[in-house]
Amino acid sequence: MKKGAFTIFFNRKNQDKPEVVMLDTEVFACSQDECNGWMRKEFASDDLRCPLCGNETVAEVRELPQIE
């Protein structure tokens, strides 16, 4: 093993992590209670069907991380 390899590993854990910005985001969630499918409004399909089961979706607001 190279000398100094552990130093590099341990120094990385002390670096600051980027701050996660949470925003109220419009989403479409599946109307079926058994299904957990949902999609952000900006990525929703044209027919607004659930991406997992194909049922109707309803509009909701969820607190989600900002996408850059």
C-alpha positions as CSV (number, residue, x, y, z in Angstrom):
1,M,0.0,0.0,0.0
2,K,1.2,3.5,-0.8
3,K,2.3,5.8,1.9
4,G,-0.3,8.5,2.5
5,A,-3.2,6.6,1.1
6,F,-5.1,6.7,4.4
7,T,-4.5,10.5,4.8
8,I,-6.3,11.2,1.5
9,F,-9.3,9.0,2.6
10,F,-9.7,10.5,6.0
11,N,-9.3,14.1,4.8
12,R,-12.3,13.8,2.4
13,K,-14.8,13.1,5.2
14,N,-14.3,16.5,6.7
15,Q,-15.2,18.4,3.5
16,D,-18.4,20.4,3.5
17,K,-21.3,18.7,1.8
18,P,-23.4,20.9,-0.6
19,E,-26.5,22.3,1.0
20,V,-29.7,20.6,-0.2
21,V,-32.3,23.2,-1.1
22,M,-35.9,21.9,-0.5
23,L,-38.7,23.5,-2.5
24,D,-42.5,23.0,-2.6
25,T,-42.9,21.3,-6.0
26,E,-46.0,20.4,-8.0
27,V,-46.2,16.7,-8.7
28,F,-48.7,14.3,-10.2
29,A,-49.3,11.3,-7.9
30,C,-51.1,8.1,-8.7
31,S,-54.7,8.0,-7.5
32,Q,-54.5,4.4,-6.4
33,D,-53.7,3.8,-2.7
34,E,-51.7,0.7,-3.5
35,C,-49.3,2.5,-5.9
36,N,-46.5,4.8,-5.0
37,G,-46.0,6.3,-8.5
38,W,-45.5,10.0,-8.9
39,M,-43.7,12.5,-11.2
40,R,-42.7,16.1,-11.1
41,K,-44.9,18.4,-13.2
42,E,-42.1,19.4,-15.5
43,F,-41.4,15.7,-16.3
44,A,-45.0,14.6,-16.5
45,S,-46.2,12.6,-19.5
46,D,-48.7,14.2,-21.9
47,D,-51.6,11.9,-20.8
48,L,-50.9,12.3,-17.1
49,R,-51.0,8.6,-16.4
50,C,-49.1,7.0,-13.6
51,P,-45.6,5.9,-14.8
52,L,-45.8,2.6,-12.8
53,C,-49.4,1.3,-13.2
54,G,-51.0,3.5,-15.8
55,N,-53.9,4.8,-13.7
56,E,-55.1,8.4,-13.4
57,T,-53.0,10.9,-11.4
58,V,-53.9,13.8,-9.1
59,A,-52.0,17.1,-8.6
60,E,-50.2,17.5,-5.3
61,V,-47.5,19.7,-3.8
62,R,-44.5,18.0,-2.1
63,E,-41.3,19.3,-0.6
64,L,-38.5,17.9,-2.8
65,P,-34.9,18.7,-3.4
66,Q,-34.2,21.3,-6.1
67,I,-33.0,20.0,-9.4
68,E,-30.4,22.1,-11.1
